[in-house]
Amino acid sequence: MVLYWLNILIVIGSVMVCAMLMLSNLPGLELLGITPNWLLIWLVTWSVKRSVWQGAIAGIAVGWIHDAIVMFPPSHVLSLVVVGVITASLNKQKYIGEDLISVALIVFFMTLLAETMLAFQHSWQHNHSLSTIWSDYQRIALTCAIITSVWTPAIYFPLNRWWQNIKIHNL
């Protein structure tokens, strides 16, 4: 019972740390003025070992937190739900292992997907043509995907280790 509540505390605490990192502007964390998407890293780390429903619910929660931080349309909920669902539905045993490199690659491609969805939402909500936002989108999406996947171990390694220890203790 203590491990159950401790696990809940770790999950909530780690999401809060990621949200705080989204707000911070620490030196060395940015590339071309773009910082890592810490909440997306957390979502992939969570969803990689969970069911599709858990990935979707986590995507909604993390999307709401991201929207509260940014407070500028478009909403991040849709893109993060898609990221959570796709990550949870990957057949990890067949295609990838659950090692750090595989998760960093998943984060890279999921960041590209999320940024693409945000670009389409931005174009649609603000009546901009895709050609007008294409050059900014390319720079933002690729830079965000690179910097986010580079910083993946900072979140993945401690959380994965914790969740593996919980699984061992629950057996």
C-alpha positions as CSV (number, residue, x, y, z in Angstrom):
1,M,0.0,0.0,0.0
2,V,2.9,2.3,0.8
3,L,4.4,1.6,-2.6
4,Y,1.1,2.4,-4.3
5,W,1.0,5.9,-2.8
6,L,4.7,6.4,-3.3
7,N,4.3,5.5,-7.0
8,I,1.4,8.1,-7.3
9,L,3.6,10.7,-5.6
10,I,6.5,9.9,-8.0
11,V,4.2,10.2,-11.0
12,I,2.7,13.5,-9.9
13,G,6.0,14.9,-8.7
14,S,7.7,14.0,-12.0
15,V,5.0,15.7,-14.0
16,M,5.4,18.8,-11.8
17,V,9.2,18.7,-12.3
18,C,8.7,18.5,-16.1
19,A,6.2,21.4,-16.0
20,M,8.7,23.5,-13.9
21,L,11.4,22.7,-16.4
22,M,9.1,23.9,-19.2
23,L,9.0,27.3,-17.4
24,S,12.7,27.5,-16.7
25,N,15.3,29.0,-19.0
26,L,18.4,27.3,-17.8
27,P,21.6,27.8,-19.8
28,G,22.6,24.9,-22.0
29,L,19.0,23.6,-22.4
30,E,18.2,25.4,-25.6
31,L,19.1,25.1,-29.2
32,L,18.4,28.0,-31.5
33,G,16.1,29.5,-28.9
34,I,14.0,26.3,-28.5
35,T,13.9,24.3,-25.3
36,P,13.1,20.6,-24.8
37,N,9.5,19.6,-24.5
38,W,9.8,18.0,-21.1
39,L,6.1,17.0,-20.9
40,L,6.4,15.1,-24.2
41,I,9.4,13.3,-22.9
42,W,7.4,12.3,-19.7
43,L,4.4,11.3,-21.8
44,V,6.5,8.9,-24.0
45,T,8.3,7.6,-20.9
46,W,5.0,6.8,-19.3
47,S,3.2,5.5,-22.4
48,V,5.9,3.2,-23.6
49,K,4.9,0.7,-20.9
50,R,1.2,1.4,-20.5
51,S,-2.0,0.6,-22.3
52,V,-3.5,2.8,-25.0
53,W,-6.1,4.1,-22.6
54,Q,-3.5,5.1,-20.1
55,G,-1.5,6.8,-22.8
56,A,-4.6,8.7,-24.0
57,I,-5.5,9.8,-20.4
58,A,-1.9,10.9,-19.7
59,G,-1.9,12.8,-23.0
60,I,-5.1,14.7,-22.0
61,A,-3.6,15.5,-18.6
62,V,-0.2,16.6,-19.9
63,G,-1.9,18.5,-22.7
64,W,-3.9,20.5,-20.2
65,I,-0.8,21.2,-18.2
66,H,1.0,22.3,-21.4
67,D,-1.9,24.5,-22.4
68,A,-1.9,26.1,-18.9
69,I,1.8,26.9,-19.2
70,V,1.7,28.3,-22.8
71,M,-1.8,29.8,-22.8
72,F,-1.7,30.4,-26.5
73,P,-3.7,28.6,-29.1
74,P,-3.5,26.0,-30.6
75,S,-4.2,23.5,-27.9
76,H,-1.6,20.8,-27.2
77,V,-4.1,18.3,-26.0
78,L,-4.9,16.7,-29.4
79,S,-1.3,16.2,-30.4
80,L,-0.3,14.8,-27.0
81,V,-3.2,12.4,-26.9
82,V,-2.1,11.1,-30.3
83,V,1.5,10.8,-29.1
84,G,0.4,8.9,-26.0
85,V,-1.9,6.6,-28.0
86,I,0.7,5.8,-30.7
87,T,3.5,5.3,-28.2
88,A,1.4,3.0,-26.1
89,S,0.3,1.0,-29.2
90,L,3.8,0.4,-30.5
91,N,4.6,-3.3,-30.5
92,K,7.7,-2.9,-28.5
93,Q,8.7,-6.5,-28.4
94,K,8.5,-6.9,-32.1
95,Y,10.0,-3.6,-33.4
96,I,12.0,-2.0,-30.6
97,G,13.5,-2.8,-27.2
98,E,12.8,-0.6,-24.3
99,D,16.3,0.7,-24.1
100,L,17.3,4.4,-24.0
101,I,18.1,4.6,-27.7
102,S,14.8,3.3,-28.8
103,V,12.9,5.7,-26.5
104,A,15.0,8.6,-27.7
105,L,14.1,7.7,-31.3
106,I,10.4,7.4,-30.3
107,V,10.7,10.9,-28.6
108,F,12.3,12.3,-31.8
109,F,9.5,11.1,-34.1
110,M,6.7,11.8,-31.7
111,T,8.0,15.4,-31.3
112,L,8.0,15.8,-35.1
113,L,4.4,14.4,-35.2
114,A,3.3,16.7,-32.3
115,E,4.9,19.8,-34.0
116,T,3.3,18.9,-37.3
117,M,-0.1,18.6,-35.7
118,L,0.4,22.0,-34.0
119,A,1.4,23.6,-37.3
120,F,-1.7,22.3,-39.0
121,Q,-3.9,23.5,-36.1
122,H,-2.1,26.9,-36.1
123,S,-2.7,27.2,-39.9
124,W,-6.3,26.3,-39.5
125,Q,-7.2,28.4,-36.5
126,H,-5.4,31.5,-37.7
127,N,-6.3,31.2,-41.4
128,H,-2.7,31.1,-42.5
129,S,-1.7,29.0,-45.5
130,L,0.8,26.2,-44.8
131,S,3.3,27.8,-47.2
132,T,3.5,30.9,-44.9
133,I,4.4,28.9,-41.8
134,W,6.4,26.2,-43.6
135,S,9.9,27.7,-43.1
136,D,9.3,28.4,-39.4
137,Y,7.7,25.0,-38.9
138,Q,10.8,23.2,-40.4
139,R,13.2,25.0,-38.1
140,I,11.0,24.7,-35.0
141,A,10.0,21.0,-35.5
142,L,13.5,19.7,-36.3
143,T,15.2,21.7,-33.6
144,C,12.6,20.8,-31.0
145,A,12.8,17.1,-32.0
146,I,16.6,17.1,-31.7
147,I,16.8,18.9,-28.4
148,T,14.0,16.9,-26.9
149,S,15.4,13.6,-27.9
150,V,18.9,14.6,-26.6
151,W,17.4,15.4,-23.1
152,T,15.3,12.2,-23.0
153,P,17.7,10.3,-20.7
154,A,17.2,13.0,-18.0
155,I,13.6,11.9,-17.5
156,Y,13.6,8.4,-18.9
157,F,16.4,6.9,-16.9
158,P,15.2,7.7,-13.4
159,L,11.6,7.1,-14.0
160,N,12.2,3.8,-15.9
161,R,14.4,2.6,-13.1
162,W,11.8,3.5,-10.5
163,W,9.0,1.7,-12.4
164,Q,11.2,-1.4,-12.8
165,N,11.9,-1.5,-9.1
166,I,8.2,-1.1,-8.3
167,K,7.4,-4.0,-10.7
168,I,10.0,-6.2,-9.1
169,H,8.7,-5.4,-5.6
170,N,5.1,-6.2,-6.6
171,L,5.9,-9.6,-7.9
